[in-house]
Amino acid sequence: MTNQIEKVYTIGVDIDKVWAALTDPTEIRGWGGGPAKMNAFEDTDFSLWGGDIYGRNIEISAPNYLKQEWYSGTWKEPSFVEFHLTERNGQTELRLIQNKVPENEKDEIDAGWDDYYLGAIKSYLESK
């Protein structure tokens, strides 16, 4: 059975700033996901939190879509994370879809998106 997490955040800044928060290592450090190795190019490796999360950028359509293959800990298979960004009236709707979430970590991962990733990005960008 495929486990999936979906979230939608409205972030009160333009789409380019949200895109940078997902793909620019300096911005990633700003919201707390560093040290990070990241860029906005397909078929490149990335890591967040000094390698606690790592994987590969597999599909990019800047600044609207980013699909990544994610690994953490001892995962034998990747989880797939998609970020869909849409700008509306100077704000950005960020829709996250994560597929193939390990069953035994689903609740922790779900909360982590709110506490350490998407929630952190929203707080960081809206307070700048």
C-alpha positions, -999 to +999 in steps of 0.1 A: +000+000+000+013+034-010+013+059+018+009+095+009+010+129+026-006+160+011-004+195+025-013+230+012+003+262+026-005+298+016+027+318+020+024+356+020+052+363-005+057+360-042+065+327-059+102+335-066+109+339-029+092+305-021+111+289-049+144+302-035+135+289-001+132+254-017+163+255-039+189+281-026+212+268+001+215+302+017+177+305+020+175+269+032+199+277+060+177+308+068+146+287+076+166+260+094+172+232+069+209+236+066+236+228+062+223+221+027+235+211-007+209+221-032+203+237-066+175+240-091+188+216-118+174+182-127+195+150-121+215+166-093+220+153-058+209+173-027+211+170+011+194+189+039+202+191+076+238+180+069+227+149+051+199+137+074+176+140+043+192+134+009+183+125-026+180+138-062+162+165-081+144+145-108+120+170-124+120+208-123+099+235-139+110+267-122+093+284-103+062+262-103+073+225-099+100+205-081+100+167-079+126+150-057+136+115-047+141+115-009+159+092+015+164+094+052+179+071+078+179+035+067+152+038+040+158+011+014+135+027-012+130+064-019+100+085-011+089+109-039+082+146-029+065+171-052+062+208-046+036+226-067+037+264-065+011+288-078+011+326-073-022+343-065-024+380-057+012+383-045+009+352-023+021+317-031+001+285-027+025+256-021+010+222-025+031+192-013+026+156-022+048+130-008+044+094-020+058+061-007+061+074+028+074+046+051+044+034+071+061+033+104+073+069+101+042+085+085+029+104+115+064+117+124+071+128+088+037+144+085+043+165+116+078+173+104+065+190+073+046+214+095+071+218+123+105+219+105+099+224+067+068+240+053+058+258+085+094+270+089+096+283+054+063+301+059+074+317+092+108+326+078+096+342+045+067+361+061+089+376+088+116+389+064 
